[in-house]
Amino acid sequence: MSPRELKLDPDRLVALEEQRDFLLRSIEDLDAEREAGDLSDEDYEALRDDYTARAAAVLRSIDEQRAGMKEAARPRSLGRTLAIAAVVCGFALIAGFVAAGAMGARKAGESASGGVSVRQTPSQRANECIPKIQSDPPGALQCFEDILKEDDSNPVALTWEAWLLSLTSQQTKDPVEALRLGSLAAVRVNTAVESDPNYSYARAFRAIIAYRNGRFEEAKDYLADFRGNNPSAEAQQVIEQMGLDEAIAEAIRTQSEMESTTTTATTTTVPSN
């Protein structure tokens, strides 16, 4: 069957996307259970290997289904691509806001390069890791990990490590690795929100990551939650730069149209005797 014929089967595509969502949730739950100590390393590895192998097969099938309608899907795909590009291009500005905030948080008499000095908190050190995301991603990841070894619930390190993992998941060509990184990003940012509900970047990134992971209704709820918790102007600007409201609305509308098409196709099919 050709890619176009595969793509024109809406029932099959919806079923595959439901399987994908289930596997994403399952992998996310595995990571959360392991971090909570409710799952042994052996069970975690076995279940993760099974889920990731199944997810890889599902993702390949979804790609085949979508290949034949590249032109028709271009507006949505282009919108998502531009949204991601806007976030990447705007990162220097975002990092600048955070770095400025960290600088402003220093007490009088402190110095980054000499003079009177005091011991930095883990959050202050995590803020200094953030610019590395753009210039040295592996170094940034190690920087955040070092802080989390000392303070495993540090909201700044958790939030920005989640951001880095999510960006990386968008760029990797390996579908299994993309799935793993996206799921881990979701776990990290959820933990950050629980650790510090007032850290606006954590709530903002939770909505963005849910959107990137294809969990559009959750992204919509997270975005409403973000706005309902007096977000900082800098975090709000990230949302606006992405056009996240419009992107989520478009994704939900497209998903609804596909489901409607599937329902219509199902109800108009006459079973053979």
Backbone as numpy.savetxt, mean C-alpha at the origin, in Angstrom:
# Nx Ny Nz CAx CAy CAz Cx Cy Cz
-7.16 -20.00 -26.42 -8.01 -18.81 -26.42 -7.12 -17.57 -26.42
-7.45 -16.58 -27.24 -6.64 -15.38 -27.35 -6.81 -14.51 -26.13
-5.85 -13.56 -25.87 -5.99 -12.64 -24.76 -7.28 -11.85 -24.83
-7.69 -11.42 -26.03 -8.92 -10.65 -26.13 -10.13 -11.48 -25.73
-10.16 -12.74 -26.14 -11.29 -13.60 -25.78 -11.31 -13.84 -24.28
-10.13 -13.98 -23.69 -10.07 -14.15 -22.25 -10.61 -12.91 -21.54
-10.20 -11.76 -22.01 -10.59 -10.50 -21.38 -12.08 -10.26 -21.45
-12.73 -10.77 -22.51 -14.15 -10.54 -22.69 -15.02 -11.45 -21.84
-14.41 -12.21 -20.95 -15.16 -13.08 -20.06 -15.25 -12.41 -18.68
-16.25 -11.57 -18.42 -16.32 -10.83 -17.16 -16.53 -11.73 -15.95
-17.26 -12.82 -16.11 -17.47 -13.74 -14.99 -16.14 -14.27 -14.47
-15.30 -14.68 -15.39 -14.00 -15.25 -15.04 -13.13 -14.20 -14.37
-13.14 -12.98 -14.89 -12.30 -11.93 -14.33 -12.73 -11.57 -12.91
-14.03 -11.43 -12.69 -14.52 -11.10 -11.35 -14.17 -12.20 -10.36
-14.32 -13.45 -10.78 -13.99 -14.57 -9.91 -12.50 -14.55 -9.54
-11.66 -14.26 -10.52 -10.22 -14.19 -10.26 -9.88 -13.05 -9.31
-10.53 -11.92 -9.49 -10.26 -10.77 -8.61 -10.72 -11.06 -7.19
-11.81 -11.80 -7.05 -12.25 -12.20 -5.71 -11.23 -13.13 -5.06
-10.68 -14.07 -5.85 -9.63 -14.94 -5.33 -8.40 -14.15 -4.93
-8.03 -13.16 -5.78 -6.88 -12.31 -5.45 -7.08 -11.59 -4.12
-8.28 -10.99 -3.93 -8.55 -10.26 -2.69 -8.50 -11.19 -1.48
-9.04 -12.40 -1.64 -9.01 -13.37 -0.55 -7.57 -13.72 -0.18
-6.74 -13.96 -1.19 -5.35 -14.33 -0.92 -4.58 -13.17 -0.31
-4.84 -11.96 -0.76 -4.20 -10.79 -0.17 -4.55 -10.67 1.31
-5.84 -10.84 1.62 -6.25 -10.77 3.02 -5.63 -11.89 3.83
-5.55 -13.07 3.24 -4.99 -14.22 3.95 -3.52 -14.01 4.28
-2.77 -13.50 3.31 -1.34 -13.26 3.55 -1.16 -12.16 4.58
-1.98 -11.13 4.51 -1.92 -10.05 5.49 -2.22 -10.58 6.88
-3.23 -11.45 6.98 -3.58 -12.04 8.28 -2.45 -12.91 8.81
-1.78 -13.63 7.91 -0.65 -14.47 8.34 0.44 -13.62 8.96
0.78 -12.51 8.30 1.82 -11.63 8.83 1.42 -11.06 10.18
0.15 -10.68 10.31 -0.32 -10.11 11.57 -0.30 -11.17 12.67
-0.72 -12.39 12.35 -0.73 -13.45 13.35 0.68 -13.83 13.78
1.60 -13.82 12.83 2.98 -14.15 13.19 3.57 -13.07 14.09
3.33 -11.80 13.75 3.85 -10.71 14.57 3.25 -10.73 15.97
2.01 -11.20 16.08 1.35 -11.28 17.38 1.76 -12.53 18.16
2.52 -13.43 17.53 2.96 -14.65 18.20 1.93 -15.75 18.19
0.88 -15.61 17.35 -0.18 -16.62 17.30 0.09 -17.71 16.28
1.19 -17.60 15.55 1.49 -18.57 14.49 2.98 -18.90 14.54
3.29 -20.20 14.56 4.69 -20.61 14.60 5.37 -20.30 13.28
6.70 -20.21 13.31 7.45 -19.93 12.09 7.23 -21.00 11.03
7.15 -22.25 11.46 6.97 -23.36 10.51 5.61 -23.27 9.82
4.55 -23.04 10.61 3.22 -22.92 10.02 3.12 -21.68 9.13
3.75 -20.61 9.58 3.73 -19.38 8.79 4.37 -19.60 7.43
5.54 -20.22 7.40 6.25 -20.43 6.14 5.45 -21.33 5.21
4.87 -22.39 5.76 4.11 -23.33 4.93 2.88 -22.67 4.33
2.13 -21.95 5.17 0.93 -21.29 4.68 1.26 -20.17 3.71
2.30 -19.40 4.01 2.67 -18.30 3.12 3.09 -18.83 1.75
3.90 -19.91 1.73 4.32 -20.48 0.46 3.12 -20.93 -0.38
2.14 -21.53 0.30 0.95 -21.99 -0.40 0.16 -20.82 -0.97
-0.07 -19.81 -0.13 -0.86 -18.66 -0.57 -0.16 -17.88 -1.67
1.16 -17.69 -1.55 1.87 -16.90 -2.56 1.91 -17.64 -3.90
2.05 -18.97 -3.86 2.04 -19.74 -5.11 0.68 -19.64 -5.79
-0.38 -19.74 -5.00 -1.72 -19.62 -5.56 -1.97 -18.20 -6.06
-1.49 -17.23 -5.30 -1.68 -15.83 -5.71 -0.97 -15.54 -7.02
0.23 -16.09 -7.19 0.98 -15.87 -8.42 0.20 -16.39 -9.63
-0.40 -17.57 -9.47 -1.18 -18.16 -10.57 -2.41 -17.30 -10.88
-3.06 -16.80 -9.82 -4.24 -15.96 -10.01 -3.86 -14.65 -10.69
-2.76 -14.04 -10.26 -2.32 -12.78 -10.86 -1.97 -12.94 -12.34
-1.36 -14.07 -12.67 -1.04 -14.32 -14.08 -2.33 -14.45 -14.90
-3.32 -15.12 -14.33 -4.59 -15.29 -15.04 -5.30 -13.95 -15.20
-5.23 -13.11 -14.18 -5.84 -11.78 -14.27 -5.17 -10.97 -15.38
-3.84 -11.05 -15.44 -3.10 -10.34 -16.49 -3.54 -10.80 -17.87
-3.76 -12.11 -18.04 -4.21 -12.64 -19.32 -5.60 -12.12 -19.66
-6.47 -12.08 -18.64 -7.83 -11.60 -18.87 -7.83 -10.13 -19.29
-6.93 -9.37 -18.74 -6.92 -7.92 -19.01 -6.15 -7.54 -20.27
-5.33 -8.44 -20.76 -4.44 -8.10 -21.88 -5.21 -7.64 -23.12
-6.40 -8.24 -23.39 -7.12 -7.94 -24.61 -7.87 -6.62 -24.61
-7.96 -5.96 -23.43 -8.72 -4.70 -23.37 -7.84 -3.54 -22.89
-6.58 -3.57 -23.28 -5.64 -2.53 -22.85 -6.12 -1.15 -23.27
-6.60 -1.04 -24.48 -7.04 0.27 -24.97 -8.28 0.75 -24.23
-9.24 -0.16 -24.00 -10.47 0.23 -23.31 -10.21 0.62 -21.87
-9.22 -0.03 -21.25 -8.92 0.24 -19.85 -7.95 1.39 -19.67
-7.51 1.99 -20.76 -6.46 3.01 -20.68 -6.78 4.16 -19.75
-8.01 4.72 -19.73 -8.26 5.85 -18.83 -7.99 5.51 -17.38
-8.46 4.33 -16.93 -8.25 3.95 -15.53 -6.79 3.66 -15.27
-6.15 2.89 -16.17 -4.75 2.54 -15.98 -3.88 3.78 -15.99
-4.18 4.71 -16.90 -3.40 5.93 -16.97 -3.57 6.74 -15.70
-4.81 6.78 -15.20 -5.05 7.53 -13.97 -4.25 6.99 -12.81
-4.22 5.67 -12.70 -3.47 5.08 -11.60 -1.98 5.29 -11.79
-1.51 5.17 -13.03 -0.08 5.38 -13.30 0.33 6.80 -12.95
-0.50 7.77 -13.37 -0.19 9.16 -13.07 -0.23 9.43 -11.58
-1.16 8.79 -10.89 -1.25 8.99 -9.45 0.02 8.51 -8.77
0.49 7.32 -9.17 1.71 6.78 -8.58 2.90 7.66 -8.93
2.95 8.10 -10.19 4.05 8.96 -10.60 4.06 10.25 -9.82
2.87 10.80 -9.55 2.80 12.05 -8.80 3.35 11.89 -7.40
3.07 10.73 -6.79 3.58 10.48 -5.45 5.10 10.37 -5.48
5.63 9.63 -6.45 7.08 9.46 -6.54 7.76 10.80 -6.81
7.23 11.56 -7.77 7.83 12.85 -8.12 7.71 13.84 -6.97
6.64 13.75 -6.20 6.45 14.68 -5.10 7.11 14.26 -3.82
7.86 13.16 -3.85 8.42 12.65 -2.61 9.40 13.61 -1.97
10.22 14.28 -2.79 11.22 15.19 -2.24 10.55 16.28 -1.41
9.39 16.78 -1.89 8.66 17.79 -1.16 8.12 17.22 0.15
7.56 16.01 0.09 7.02 15.37 1.29 8.12 15.16 2.31
9.25 14.61 1.86 10.37 14.37 2.77 10.86 15.67 3.36
10.81 16.74 2.57 11.25 18.03 3.07 10.39 18.52 4.22
9.07 18.34 4.10 8.19 18.72 5.19 8.53 17.97 6.48
8.74 16.65 6.33 9.02 15.84 7.51 10.36 16.22 8.12
11.36 16.40 7.27 12.68 16.78 7.77 12.61 18.12 8.48
11.84 19.05 7.91 11.70 20.36 8.54 11.03 20.24 9.90
10.04 19.34 9.97 9.37 19.12 11.25 10.31 18.55 12.29
11.17 17.65 11.85 12.14 17.05 12.77 13.14 18.10 13.25
13.56 18.97 12.31 14.49 20.03 12.68 13.84 20.97 13.70
12.58 21.30 13.44 11.89 22.22 14.32 11.63 21.64 15.69
11.64 20.31 15.77 11.37 19.66 17.05 12.58 19.68 17.97
13.76 20.03 17.45 14.94 20.08 18.29 14.80 21.18 19.33
15.28 20.92 20.51 15.23 21.91 21.56 16.32 22.95 21.34
16.15 24.10 21.97 17.15 25.16 21.84 18.49 24.66 22.31
19.53 24.96 21.52 20.87 24.55 21.90 21.30 23.26 21.29
20.36 22.49 20.66 20.73 21.25 20.02 21.35 21.55 18.67
22.17 20.63 18.18 22.80 20.80 16.89 22.94 19.47 16.21
22.76 19.48 14.87 22.90 18.25 14.11 24.35 17.97 13.78
25.20 18.99 13.86 26.59 18.80 13.43 27.61 19.18 14.48
27.17 19.60 15.64 28.14 19.94 16.68 27.48 20.77 17.75
28.28 21.26 18.71 27.75 22.06 19.79 27.04 21.21 20.80
26.07 21.82 21.49 25.32 21.12 22.51 24.50 20.02 21.85
24.52 18.84 22.41 23.77 17.73 21.83 23.04 16.96 22.90
21.92 16.36 22.53 21.17 15.49 23.42 20.87 14.21 22.66
20.53 13.16 23.40 20.22 11.89 22.76 18.91 12.01 22.00
18.92 11.58 20.74 17.72 11.64 19.92 16.77 10.51 20.28
15.49 10.78 20.15 14.49 9.74 20.33 14.45 8.87 19.08
13.88 7.66 19.17 13.74 6.82 17.98 12.96 7.52 16.86
11.93 8.30 17.21 11.17 8.99 16.17 12.00 10.06 15.48
12.83 10.77 16.22 13.71 11.75 15.59 14.69 11.07 14.64
15.22 9.93 15.07 16.15 9.20 14.19 15.42 8.67 12.96
14.17 8.23 13.15 13.39 7.72 12.02 13.13 8.84 11.01
12.85 10.04 11.49 12.65 11.17 10.58 13.90 11.41 9.72
15.06 11.19 10.29 16.30 11.40 9.54 16.56 10.28 8.53
15.86 9.16 8.68 15.98 8.07 7.70 15.17 8.35 6.43
14.15 9.19 6.55 13.18 9.35 5.48 13.79 9.82 4.16
14.67 10.83 4.14 15.23 11.26 2.85 15.97 10.15 2.09
16.42 9.13 2.81 17.14 8.04 2.15 16.22 7.22 1.25
14.91 7.30 1.47 13.99 6.52 0.64 14.20 6.86 -0.83
14.48 8.11 -1.11 14.67 8.54 -2.50 16.08 8.28 -2.99
17.07 8.52 -2.14 18.47 8.42 -2.58 19.08 7.04 -2.38
18.62 6.32 -1.35 19.22 5.03 -1.00 18.16 4.14 -0.36
17.23 3.57 -1.17 16.14 2.77 -0.60 16.61 1.62 0.31
17.63 0.81 -0.08 18.07 -0.24 0.84 18.59 0.32 2.16
19.31 1.44 2.07 19.81 2.07 3.29 18.68 2.58 4.16
17.62 3.12 3.53 16.47 3.59 4.29 15.78 2.43 5.00
15.60 1.31 4.29 14.96 0.15 4.90 15.76 -0.33 6.11
17.09 -0.40 5.97 17.92 -0.85 7.09 17.84 0.14 8.24
17.77 1.42 7.90 17.67 2.47 8.91 16.40 2.29 9.74
15.28 2.07 9.07 14.02 1.87 9.77 14.06 0.57 10.60
14.62 -0.49 10.01 14.69 -1.77 10.72 15.51 -1.65 11.99
16.60 -0.90 11.94 17.45 -0.71 13.12 16.66 -0.02 14.24
15.85 0.94 13.87 15.04 1.63 14.87 13.97 0.71 15.44
13.35 -0.11 14.57 12.31 -1.02 15.03 12.85 -2.13 15.91
14.13 -2.44 15.78 14.73 -3.41 16.69 14.78 -2.86 18.11
14.92 -1.57 18.20 14.97 -0.89 19.50 13.57 -0.56 20.00
12.71 -0.13 19.09 11.35 0.30 19.43 10.40 -0.26 18.37
9.89 -1.48 18.60 9.14 -2.18 17.55 7.77 -1.59 17.26
7.34 -0.60 18.04 6.06 0.04 17.77 6.23 1.51 17.41
7.43 1.88 16.98 7.67 3.28 16.64 6.83 3.67 15.42
5.91 4.62 15.55 4.99 4.92 14.45 5.67 5.54 13.23
6.72 6.33 13.44 7.39 6.97 12.31 8.11 5.92 11.46
8.89 5.06 12.12 9.61 4.02 11.39 8.65 3.06 10.69
7.58 2.66 11.38 6.60 1.75 10.79 5.92 2.38 9.59
5.53 3.63 9.71 4.80 4.31 8.64 5.64 4.45 7.38
6.86 4.92 7.55 7.69 5.20 6.38 8.32 3.93 5.81
8.50 2.92 6.62 8.92 1.64 6.06 7.78 1.07 5.21
6.54 1.23 5.69 5.38 0.78 4.92 5.32 1.53 3.58
5.57 2.82 3.60 5.57 3.62 2.37 6.62 3.09 1.39
7.82 2.81 1.91 8.89 2.30 1.05 8.53 0.93 0.49
7.99 0.06 1.32 7.60 -1.27 0.85 6.52 -1.18 -0.23
5.56 -0.26 -0.03 4.49 -0.11 -1.00 5.01 0.42 -2.33
5.89 1.42 -2.27 6.50 1.94 -3.50 7.24 0.83 -4.24
7.98 0.02 -3.49 8.76 -1.05 -4.10 7.84 -2.09 -4.73
6.71 -2.38 -4.07 5.78 -3.37 -4.60 5.21 -2.92 -5.94
5.07 -1.60 -6.13 4.54 -1.07 -7.37 5.54 -1.18 -8.52
6.81 -1.28 -8.19 7.86 -1.25 -9.20 8.40 -2.64 -9.55
8.19 -3.62 -8.66 8.75 -4.95 -8.93 7.94 -5.66 -10.00
8.63 -6.45 -10.82 7.98 -7.19 -11.91 7.57 -8.60 -11.47
8.03 -9.04 -10.31 7.69 -10.36 -9.80 6.35 -10.27 -9.07
5.29 -10.90 -9.59 3.97 -10.74 -8.97 3.90 -11.27 -7.54
4.61 -12.35 -7.25 4.60 -12.89 -5.90 5.28 -11.92 -4.93
6.41 -11.37 -5.35 7.13 -10.43 -4.50 6.30 -9.15 -4.33
5.64 -8.71 -5.38 4.79 -7.53 -5.28 3.66 -7.77 -4.28
3.07 -8.95 -4.32 2.02 -9.31 -3.39 2.53 -9.32 -1.96
3.71 -9.90 -1.76 4.29 -9.98 -0.42 4.59 -8.59 0.14
5.21 -7.75 -0.68 5.58 -6.41 -0.22 4.34 -5.56 0.07
3.34 -5.67 -0.81 2.12 -4.92 -0.58 1.41 -5.34 0.70
1.38 -6.64 0.95 0.75 -7.14 2.18 1.53 -6.72 3.42
2.85 -6.78 3.34 3.67 -6.38 4.48 3.53 -4.89 4.74
3.43 -4.09 3.69 3.22 -2.65 3.86 1.92 -2.38 4.61
0.86 -3.12 4.27 -0.43 -2.95 4.93 -0.34 -3.29 6.42
0.38 -4.37 6.73 0.55 -4.76 8.13 1.30 -3.68 8.90
2.39 -3.18 8.30 3.21 -2.17 8.97 2.41 -0.89 9.24
1.67 -0.41 8.24 0.99 0.86 8.43 -0.19 0.73 9.39
-0.84 -0.43 9.42 -1.91 -0.65 10.40 -1.35 -0.63 11.82
-0.18 -1.24 11.99 0.46 -1.23 13.30 0.84 0.19 13.70
1.27 1.00 12.73 1.63 2.39 13.00 0.42 3.19 13.50
-0.74 2.99 12.86 -1.95 3.69 13.27 -2.34 3.29 14.69
-2.22 2.01 14.99 -2.54 1.54 16.33 -1.56 2.11 17.36
-0.31 2.25 16.96 0.72 2.75 17.87 0.53 4.22 18.18
0.19 5.01 17.16 -0.01 6.45 17.36 -1.14 6.93 16.45
-2.38 6.91 16.95 -3.54 7.31 16.13 -3.48 8.77 15.67
-2.62 9.58 16.27 -2.54 10.99 15.92 -1.48 11.29 14.86
-0.75 10.26 14.41 0.27 10.49 13.39 -0.40 10.49 12.03
-0.58 11.67 11.45 -1.39 11.82 10.24 -0.86 11.03 9.06
0.46 10.95 8.92 1.02 10.22 7.78 0.61 8.76 7.82
0.51 8.18 9.01 0.12 6.77 9.11 -1.29 6.56 8.55
-2.22 7.42 8.92 -3.59 7.29 8.42 -3.67 7.58 6.92
-2.89 8.56 6.46 -2.89 8.88 5.03 -2.35 7.71 4.22
-1.21 7.15 4.65 -0.59 6.06 3.91 -1.41 4.79 3.98
-2.16 4.61 5.08 -3.03 3.43 5.17 -4.06 3.45 4.04
-4.63 4.62 3.76 -5.60 4.74 2.66 -4.93 4.52 1.32
-3.74 5.09 1.13 -3.02 4.96 -0.14 -2.64 3.50 -0.39
-2.13 2.83 0.63 -1.68 1.45 0.48 -2.86 0.53 0.19
-3.99 0.76 0.86 -5.18 -0.05 0.58 -5.60 0.12 -0.88
-5.54 1.35 -1.37 -5.87 1.61 -2.78 -4.91 0.89 -3.71
-3.62 0.98 -3.43 -2.64 0.31 -4.28 -2.81 -1.21 -4.25
-3.27 -1.74 -3.13 -3.46 -3.18 -3.02 -4.79 -3.65 -3.61
-5.54 -2.73 -4.21 -6.80 -3.12 -4.85 -7.96 -3.26 -3.91
-7.84 -2.72 -2.69 -8.90 -2.82 -1.69 -9.58 -1.45 -1.61
-10.40 -1.17 -2.61 -10.88 0.18 -2.84 -11.89 0.65 -1.80
-12.80 -0.23 -1.38 -13.78 0.17 -0.37 -13.08 0.46 0.96
-12.09 -0.35 1.30 -11.32 -0.09 2.51 -10.58 1.24 2.39
-10.02 1.49 1.23 -9.31 2.75 1.01 -10.24 3.94 1.22
-11.47 3.82 0.73 -12.46 4.89 0.91 -12.74 5.12 2.39
-12.92 4.03 3.14 -13.18 4.14 4.58 -11.97 4.74 5.31
-10.78 4.30 4.93 -9.57 4.82 5.57 -9.38 6.30 5.28
-9.75 6.72 4.08 -9.60 8.12 3.72 -10.57 8.98 4.56
-11.77 8.48 4.76 -12.73 9.19 5.60 -12.22 9.25 7.04
-11.64 8.17 7.49 -11.07 8.12 8.85 -9.92 9.12 8.98
-9.09 9.21 7.94 -7.99 10.17 7.93 -8.51 11.59 8.09
-9.52 11.92 7.32 -10.06 13.28 7.35 -10.79 13.58 8.67
-11.31 12.53 9.30 -12.03 12.73 10.55 -11.15 12.85 11.77
-9.84 12.81 11.58 -8.92 12.85 12.73 -7.95 14.03 12.65
-8.46 15.18 12.21 -7.69 16.43 12.21 -6.29 16.25 11.62
-6.22 15.87 10.33 -4.91 15.59 9.74 -4.05 16.84 9.58
-2.75 16.62 9.55 -1.82 17.72 9.32 -1.94 18.20 7.88
-1.56 19.45 7.66 -1.63 20.02 6.31 -0.70 19.27 5.36
0.47 18.82 5.87 1.42 18.12 5.02 0.88 16.78 4.56
0.26 16.03 5.47 -0.32 14.74 5.09 -1.49 14.94 4.14
-2.29 15.96 4.39 -3.40 16.26 3.49 -2.90 16.58 2.09
-1.75 17.24 2.00 -1.21 17.58 0.69 -0.81 16.34 -0.09
-0.32 15.30 0.61 0.01 14.04 -0.05 -1.24 13.46 -0.72
-2.35 13.46 0.00 -3.60 12.94 -0.53 -4.03 13.74 -1.76
-3.90 15.06 -1.67 -4.31 15.91 -2.78 -3.40 15.75 -4.00
-2.10 15.60 -3.76 -1.17 15.40 -4.87 -1.50 14.13 -5.65
-1.93 13.11 -4.93 -2.29 11.85 -5.59 -3.63 11.92 -6.30
-4.49 12.87 -5.90 -5.86 12.84 -6.39 -6.54 11.57 -5.90
-6.29 11.23 -4.63 -6.73 9.92 -4.13 -8.24 9.79 -4.12
-8.96 10.87 -3.78 -10.43 10.79 -3.77 -10.95 10.36 -5.13
-10.48 11.02 -6.17 -10.94 10.72 -7.52 -10.50 9.32 -7.96
-9.27 8.95 -7.61 -8.77 7.63 -8.01 -9.59 6.51 -7.38
-9.91 6.66 -6.09 -10.71 5.64 -5.41 -12.11 5.58 -6.00
-12.71 6.74 -6.20 -14.07 6.78 -6.76 -14.11 6.12 -8.13
-13.11 6.38 -8.96 -13.06 5.79 -10.30 -12.90 4.28 -10.23
-12.03 3.83 -9.31 -11.80 2.39 -9.18 -13.06 1.68 -8.71
-13.77 2.26 -7.74 -15.00 1.66 -7.25 -16.06 1.65 -8.34
-16.15 2.74 -9.11 -17.13 2.81 -10.20 -16.84 1.75 -11.26
-15.57 1.61 -11.62 -15.19 0.61 -12.62 -15.50 -0.80 -12.12
-15.20 -1.04 -10.85 -15.46 -2.35 -10.26 -16.96 -2.64 -10.25
-17.75 -1.62 -9.92 -19.21 -1.79 -9.89 -19.76 -2.07 -11.28
-19.23 -1.39 -12.29 -19.67 -1.62 -13.66 -19.34 -3.04 -14.12
-18.18 -3.53 -13.72 -17.80 -4.90 -14.08 -18.74 -5.90 -13.43
-19.07 -5.65 -12.13 -19.96 -6.56 -11.43 -21.36 -6.52 -12.05
-21.80 -5.32 -12.47 -23.11 -5.19 -13.11 -23.14 -5.94 -14.43
-22.04 -5.82 -15.18 -21.94 -6.53 -16.45 -21.99 -8.03 -16.25
-21.30 -8.48 -15.20 -21.29 -9.91 -14.89 -22.68 -10.40 -14.53
-23.40 -9.61 -13.70 -24.75 -10.00 -13.29 -25.68 -10.08 -14.49
-25.58 -9.09 -15.39 -26.41 -9.07 -16.58 -26.13 -10.27 -17.47
-24.82 -10.56 -17.63 -24.44 -11.69 -18.48 -24.94 -13.00 -17.91
-24.93 -13.11 -16.56 -25.35 -14.33 -15.90 -26.86 -14.54 -16.02
-27.61 -13.45 -15.80 -29.07 -13.58 -15.81 -29.65 -13.75 -17.21
-28.91 -13.33 -18.23 -29.42 -13.46 -19.60 -28.95 -14.74 -20.28
-28.14 -15.53 -19.59 -27.68 -16.79 -20.16 -28.74 -17.85 -20.00
-29.11 -18.50 -21.06 -30.11 -19.58 -21.01 -29.39 -20.91 -20.92
-29.54 -21.64 -19.83 -28.84 -22.92 -19.70 -29.34 -23.93 -20.72
-28.42 -24.72 -21.24 -28.78 -25.74 -22.22 -29.34 -26.96 -21.51
-30.29 -27.63 -22.18 -30.90 -28.83 -21.60 -30.10 -30.06 -21.94
